[in-house]
Amino acid sequence: MNKPVLILGAASGMARAIARAFAAGGHDIMLAARNVSRLEDDRADLATRHGVEVTLHEFDALALETLGDFVAGLPELPHVAVSAIGAMGTQQENAADPTAGAMVMRANFEGPAAILAHLANAMEARGSGTLVGISSVAGERGRSSNYVYGSAKAGFTAFLSGLRNRLAKKGVHVVTVLPGFVATAMTEGMDLPERLTAQPEEVGAAVLKAVRTGRNVIHVRPIWRIVMMVIKSIPEPVFKKTSI
């Protein structure tokens, strides 16, 4: 395969855009998701449009006991692996039902961290590769509007940072992506500020560029660095009186 790229959680709009960006760059693509047969049209389109090999792989990030066999069963260890796994729900639902909240935490931290840990070990043994984790600016400070989702993303961001530090001298690079708002099905119906909202294609292009240039942490729209710097600088006595 031609420097294959594995897309984990490949059914989301963001993941599809990332797959398109890498396919357009000449990479073979492995699409991994639950009920992956529903991505057959995506597989055919990527293969036909870009002349690359595209394969489908059944994958459930929360079935932790299967993840080692999943990695071992791939036709080839990928050159790049992108975790676009995640689920949001609503803060109201997650706070009212701790079980629902726990599932959001698992989907955004436990599952993604576990599969990247397996891939990290395999890439470390090989001595090369790039791991990409789609995290969130929501993890940079806990806010009342999304602290369950944000806490999981905070854990994932810390995991990616530690993994990057561990693998820095092993030939394996780790990229943390902080997209901010993205116009996808997950955010449909939300009143999002246009200046802060990226399109999926922007995310795809940003991830491809980050991998090729060896970036460590990226904000898809740079304005989010300023926004989060301001939010993180608010003193706690003041911050707890806000409702952001």
C-alpha positions in Angstrom: 0.0 0.0 0.0 1.1 3.6 -0.6 1.8 5.0 2.8 -1.6 4.0 4.1 -3.6 6.2 6.4 -6.0 4.6 9.0 -9.1 6.7 9.8 -10.7 5.6 13.1 -14.3 6.6 13.6 -14.5 7.1 9.8 -18.3 7.6 9.6 -18.3 11.2 10.9 -18.3 14.2 8.6 -14.9 15.4 10.0 -13.4 11.9 9.5 -14.7 11.7 5.9 -13.1 15.1 5.2 -9.8 14.0 6.6 -9.9 10.8 4.5 -10.6 12.9 1.4 -7.6 15.2 2.1 -5.2 12.3 2.5 -6.6 10.4 -0.5 -6.1 13.5 -2.6 -2.6 13.6 -1.4 -2.0 10.1 -2.8 -2.3 8.0 0.3 -4.2 4.7 0.4 -6.9 4.8 3.0 -8.2 2.4 5.6 -11.7 3.4 6.9 -12.6 1.9 10.3 -15.9 2.3 12.0 -18.9 0.4 13.4 -21.2 -1.0 10.8 -18.5 -0.1 8.3 -20.4 -1.5 5.3 -22.3 1.8 5.3 -19.1 3.5 4.1 -19.1 1.5 0.8 -20.1 4.5 -1.2 -17.3 6.5 0.4 -14.8 3.8 -0.3 -15.8 3.6 -4.0 -15.8 7.4 -4.4 -12.3 7.8 -2.8 -10.8 5.0 -4.9 -12.3 6.2 -8.1 -11.7 9.9 -7.6 -8.2 9.7 -6.4 -6.9 6.4 -7.7 -5.9 5.0 -4.3 -6.6 1.8 -2.6 -9.4 2.1 0.0 -10.3 -0.7 2.4 -13.0 -1.1 5.0 -12.5 -2.4 8.6 -15.1 -3.2 11.2 -14.1 -1.4 14.4 -15.6 -0.5 17.8 -13.4 1.6 20.0 -15.3 0.7 23.2 -14.8 -3.0 22.7 -11.4 -2.8 24.4 -10.7 -6.5 24.4 -10.8 -6.5 20.5 -8.4 -3.7 19.9 -5.2 -5.6 19.9 -6.5 -8.1 17.4 -7.9 -5.2 15.3 -4.4 -3.7 14.9 -2.8 -7.1 14.3 -5.4 -7.9 11.6 -4.9 -4.8 9.5 -3.4 -5.6 6.1 -0.5 -3.4 6.9 0.5 -1.2 9.8 -0.5 2.3 8.7 1.9 5.1 8.0 -0.5 7.5 9.8 -3.4 6.7 12.1 -6.1 9.4 12.8 -8.5 9.0 15.7 -11.7 10.9 14.9 -13.6 8.9 17.5 -16.1 10.8 19.7 -19.6 11.5 20.9 -21.0 14.6 22.5 -24.6 14.3 23.7 -25.8 17.3 25.6 -24.5 18.6 28.9 -28.0 18.5 30.3 -28.4 14.8 29.4 -24.9 13.9 30.6 -25.4 15.7 34.0 -28.9 14.2 34.6 -27.8 10.7 33.7 -24.3 9.8 35.0 -24.4 6.6 32.9 -24.9 8.6 29.8 -22.1 10.9 30.9 -19.8 7.9 31.5 -20.4 6.7 27.9 -19.5 10.1 26.6 -16.3 10.0 28.6 -15.5 6.5 27.3 -16.1 7.5 23.7 -13.9 10.6 23.9 -11.1 9.3 26.1 -11.0 5.7 27.0 -11.6 4.2 23.6 -9.5 6.6 21.6 -6.6 6.4 24.1 -6.8 2.6 24.1 -6.6 2.1 20.3 -3.8 4.7 19.9 -1.9 2.9 22.7 -2.0 -0.3 20.7 -1.0 1.5 17.5 1.8 3.4 19.4 3.3 0.1 20.5 3.3 -1.3 17.0 4.7 1.9 15.5 7.4 2.1 18.1 8.4 -1.5 17.4 8.7 -0.6 13.7 10.4 2.7 14.4 8.2 5.0 12.4 4.7 6.4 12.1 2.4 9.3 13.0 -0.6 9.3 15.3 -3.2 12.0 15.2 -5.8 12.6 17.9 -8.8 14.8 17.3 -9.3 16.4 20.7 -11.1 19.7 21.5 -10.7 23.2 22.9 -13.4 22.1 25.3 -10.7 20.3 27.2 -8.7 23.4 27.9 -10.9 24.5 30.8 -14.0 23.0 32.4 -17.1 25.0 31.6 -20.6 24.6 32.8 -21.9 24.3 29.3 -20.0 21.1 28.4 -17.8 19.9 31.3 -18.6 16.2 30.9 -17.5 16.2 27.2 -14.7 18.7 28.1 -13.3 16.6 30.9 -13.0 13.6 28.5 -11.2 15.7 25.9 -8.9 17.2 28.6 -7.9 13.6 29.5 -7.3 12.8 25.9 -5.3 15.9 25.3 -3.1 15.0 28.3 -2.7 11.4 27.0 -1.6 12.7 23.6 0.9 15.0 25.2 2.4 12.2 27.3 2.4 9.8 24.3 4.2 12.4 22.2 6.9 12.9 24.9 7.3 9.1 25.2 7.7 8.5 21.5 9.7 11.6 20.6 13.0 9.6 20.3 11.4 6.5 18.9 10.6 7.7 15.3 6.9 8.1 16.0 5.2 11.5 16.0 2.0 12.5 17.8 -0.2 15.3 16.6 -3.0 16.9 18.8 -5.8 18.6 16.8 -8.0 21.1 18.6 -10.7 22.0 15.9 -13.0 24.3 17.8 -16.5 24.4 16.4 -16.9 22.4 13.2 -20.0 22.4 11.0 -21.0 18.7 11.2 -23.9 16.6 12.2 -22.7 16.7 15.8 -23.2 20.5 15.9 -26.3 20.7 13.7 -28.9 22.9 15.2 -26.4 24.8 17.4 -26.2 28.6 16.9 -22.4 28.8 16.2 -20.4 32.0 15.5 -19.3 31.9 11.9 -15.8 33.2 12.6 -15.2 30.4 15.1 -16.7 27.6 13.0 -14.6 25.6 10.6 -15.8 23.5 7.7 -14.9 19.8 7.7 -12.7 20.4 4.7 -10.6 22.9 6.7 -10.0 20.2 9.3 -8.9 17.8 6.6 -6.5 20.2 5.1 -5.1 21.2 8.5 -4.5 17.6 9.6 -2.8 16.7 6.4 -0.5 19.8 6.7 0.2 19.1 10.4 1.3 15.5 9.6 3.5 16.6 6.7 5.2 19.4 8.6 5.6 17.6 11.9 3.4 20.0 14.0 2.7 19.0 17.6 -0.5 20.8 18.5 -2.8 22.7 16.1 -5.9 24.8 16.3 -7.7 24.5 13.0 -8.7 28.2 13.2 -5.9 30.1 15.0 -8.4 32.5 16.6 -9.2 29.7 19.1 -5.8 30.1 20.7 -6.8 33.7 21.7 -10.3 32.7 22.8 -9.0 29.9 25.0 -6.2 32.0 26.4 -8.7 34.6 27.5 -11.0 31.9 29.0 -8.1 30.2 30.9 -7.0 33.6 32.3 -10.3 34.4 34.1 -9.8 34.0 37.8 -11.7 31.1 39.4 -13.9 33.4 41.7 -15.0 35.3 38.6 -15.2 32.3 36.3 -17.6 30.3 38.5 -20.1 33.1 38.2 -20.2 32.8 34.4 -22.3 30.5 32.4 -20.1 29.9 29.4 
